[in-house]
Amino acid sequence: VNMSQKKIERKALIISIIINAIMAIAGIVVFVITKLQALFLDAFFSFIGFTSSIMAFTFSKVSKKKTSSYPTGMYFLEPFYGVLKAIFIFILLISSLTQSAVAAFNYTAHGIGTRINLLPILPYTVIMLGLSLFLYYYNRHQNKKINNISIGLSHRVTVENLLDVDFTYAPPFSTSVDILHSAARMLKSKLN
């Protein structure tokens, strides 16, 4: 794996850690204000995303390391954590479903329930949507850069081959000139 790929990956993971931490903290704050169980669920899900980003950052550093027990590297860590993450999300969903069913039953059968403070929910929702969309497009763009580099490296693409590739252009998701194409032009000019 190329060093620039790792640099791109680590930067994307750090951004993901920060955004997921902000989302988790905001979810907890709005949950405390509103006492709305759905916001606790959202905050906990963001906390899982935060934890996942930290684990991915850690795995990106250690998974390639070879040991006597794992001579090809510790790549098992990523799918192992994927299974743990799925279990955490499943437990969260079952817990949420149970709590929601109990609250709905108590309200329907006994008229027991509390008024919800909806005032902070709309700004929270808009901000979380904005952060989520930013994170999605940012990571998608970073992933695209890494994949383009990976394909080239795995097929031993030459500078001339790279200059002939027709990279996609889809505003606002990409620049009009792909960074790899620019790099190939600069490299060719230096080689000549």
C-alpha positions as CSV (number, residue, x, y, z in Angstrom):
1,V,0.0,0.0,0.0
2,N,1.3,3.4,-1.1
3,M,2.1,6.0,1.6
4,S,-0.1,8.6,0.0
5,Q,-3.0,6.1,0.2
6,K,-2.3,5.7,4.0
7,K,-2.1,9.4,4.4
8,I,-5.5,9.9,2.6
9,E,-7.0,7.1,4.7
10,R,-5.7,8.4,8.0
11,K,-6.9,12.0,7.2
12,A,-10.4,10.6,6.3
13,L,-10.5,8.6,9.5
14,I,-9.5,11.6,11.7
15,I,-12.2,13.7,10.1
16,S,-14.7,10.8,10.7
17,I,-13.6,10.5,14.3
18,I,-14.2,14.3,14.9
19,I,-17.5,14.4,13.1
20,N,-18.9,11.3,14.8
21,A,-17.7,12.7,18.2
22,I,-19.5,15.9,17.6
23,M,-22.7,14.1,16.5
24,A,-22.6,11.8,19.6
25,I,-22.1,14.7,22.0
26,A,-24.8,16.7,20.3
27,G,-27.2,13.7,20.4
28,I,-26.6,13.3,24.2
29,V,-27.1,17.0,24.9
30,V,-30.4,17.1,22.9
31,F,-31.5,13.9,24.6
32,V,-30.9,15.4,28.0
33,I,-32.9,18.5,27.0
34,T,-35.8,16.6,25.4
35,K,-35.7,13.2,27.1
36,L,-36.7,11.8,23.7
37,Q,-35.6,8.2,23.5
38,A,-35.0,8.4,19.7
39,L,-32.3,11.0,20.3
40,F,-30.6,8.6,22.8
41,L,-30.7,6.0,20.0
42,D,-29.2,8.5,17.5
43,A,-26.5,9.5,20.0
44,F,-25.6,5.9,20.7
45,F,-25.4,5.1,17.0
46,S,-23.1,8.1,16.5
47,F,-21.0,6.8,19.4
48,I,-20.7,3.5,17.6
49,G,-19.6,5.4,14.5
50,F,-17.1,7.3,16.6
51,T,-15.7,4.0,18.1
52,S,-15.7,2.4,14.7
53,S,-13.6,5.3,13.3
54,I,-11.1,5.0,16.2
55,M,-10.9,1.2,15.6
56,A,-10.4,1.7,11.9
57,F,-7.7,4.2,12.5
58,T,-5.9,1.8,14.9
59,F,-6.4,-1.2,12.5
60,S,-5.0,0.8,9.6
61,K,-1.8,1.1,11.6
62,V,-1.5,-2.4,13.0
63,S,-3.2,-4.7,10.5
64,K,-0.3,-4.8,8.0
65,K,2.2,-5.7,10.8
66,K,3.4,-9.3,10.5
67,T,4.0,-11.4,13.6
68,S,5.1,-15.1,14.1
69,S,1.4,-15.9,14.7
70,Y,0.2,-13.9,11.7
71,P,2.9,-14.0,9.1
72,T,0.8,-12.3,6.4
73,G,-0.5,-9.5,8.7
74,M,-3.3,-9.1,11.2
75,Y,-6.0,-8.4,8.6
76,F,-8.5,-10.5,10.5
77,L,-9.0,-7.5,12.9
78,E,-11.2,-5.6,10.4
79,P,-13.9,-8.3,9.8
80,F,-13.7,-9.2,13.5
81,Y,-14.6,-5.7,14.5
82,G,-17.2,-5.6,11.7
83,V,-18.9,-8.5,13.5
84,L,-18.7,-6.8,16.9
85,K,-20.1,-3.6,15.5
86,A,-23.0,-5.5,13.9
87,I,-23.7,-7.1,17.3
88,F,-23.6,-3.7,19.1
89,I,-26.0,-2.3,16.5
90,F,-28.3,-5.3,16.8
91,I,-28.4,-5.0,20.7
92,L,-29.1,-1.2,20.3
93,L,-32.0,-1.9,17.9
94,I,-33.5,-4.6,20.1
95,S,-33.2,-2.4,23.2
96,S,-34.7,0.6,21.3
97,L,-37.6,-1.5,20.0
98,T,-38.3,-2.9,23.5
99,Q,-38.3,0.5,25.1
100,S,-40.4,2.1,22.4
101,A,-43.0,-0.8,22.7
102,V,-43.2,-0.3,26.5
103,A,-43.6,3.4,26.1
104,A,-46.2,3.0,23.4
105,F,-48.1,0.5,25.5
106,N,-48.0,2.7,28.7
107,Y,-49.3,5.7,26.7
108,T,-52.0,3.7,24.9
109,A,-53.2,1.5,27.7
110,H,-52.6,3.8,30.7
111,G,-52.3,7.3,29.4
112,I,-48.8,7.5,30.9
113,G,-46.3,9.7,29.1
114,T,-44.5,13.0,29.2
115,R,-44.6,16.0,26.9
116,I,-41.8,16.3,24.6
117,N,-39.7,19.5,24.1
118,L,-39.5,19.7,20.3
119,L,-37.8,23.1,20.1
120,P,-34.2,21.7,19.9
121,I,-35.1,18.8,17.6
122,L,-35.4,20.7,14.3
123,P,-32.0,22.5,14.5
124,Y,-30.4,19.3,15.8
125,T,-31.8,17.4,12.8
126,V,-30.7,19.9,10.3
127,I,-27.2,20.1,11.7
128,M,-26.8,16.3,12.0
129,L,-28.1,15.9,8.4
130,G,-25.5,18.4,7.2
131,L,-22.7,16.7,9.1
132,S,-23.8,13.3,7.8
133,L,-23.9,14.5,4.2
134,F,-20.5,16.2,4.6
135,L,-19.0,13.0,6.0
136,Y,-20.6,10.9,3.3
137,Y,-19.3,13.0,0.4
138,Y,-15.9,13.7,2.0
139,N,-15.3,9.9,2.6
140,R,-16.6,9.0,-0.8
141,H,-14.2,11.4,-2.4
142,Q,-11.3,10.1,-0.3
143,N,-12.2,6.5,-1.1
144,K,-12.4,7.3,-4.8
145,K,-8.8,8.7,-4.7
146,I,-7.5,5.7,-2.8
147,N,-9.2,3.3,-5.2
148,N,-7.9,5.0,-8.3
149,I,-4.4,4.7,-6.9
150,S,-4.9,1.1,-5.9
151,I,-6.1,0.1,-9.4
152,G,-3.1,1.7,-11.0
153,L,-0.7,0.1,-8.6
154,S,-2.2,-3.4,-8.9
155,H,-2.1,-3.3,-12.7
156,R,1.4,-1.7,-12.9
157,V,0.1,1.3,-14.9
158,T,2.7,3.4,-16.6
159,V,2.7,7.2,-16.7
160,E,1.7,7.0,-20.4
161,N,-1.2,4.6,-19.6
162,L,-2.4,6.9,-16.8
163,L,-2.4,9.9,-19.2
164,D,-4.7,7.9,-21.5
165,V,-7.2,7.1,-18.8
166,D,-10.5,9.0,-19.1
167,F,-11.4,9.9,-15.5
168,T,-15.0,10.7,-14.7
169,Y,-16.1,14.2,-14.0
170,A,-19.3,14.7,-12.0
171,P,-19.7,18.1,-10.4
172,P,-19.8,18.8,-7.4
173,F,-18.3,15.4,-6.5
174,S,-15.0,15.7,-8.4
175,T,-12.7,18.3,-9.9
176,S,-12.6,18.9,-13.6
177,V,-9.0,17.5,-13.8
178,D,-8.3,14.4,-11.7
179,I,-5.4,14.6,-9.3
180,L,-3.9,11.4,-10.7
181,H,-4.0,12.8,-14.2
182,S,-2.3,16.0,-13.1
183,A,0.4,14.0,-11.2
184,A,1.0,11.8,-14.3
185,R,1.5,14.9,-16.4
186,M,3.9,16.4,-13.9
187,L,5.8,13.1,-13.6
188,K,6.1,12.7,-17.4
189,S,7.4,16.3,-17.7
190,K,10.1,15.5,-15.1
191,L,11.0,12.2,-16.7
192,N,11.5,13.8,-20.1
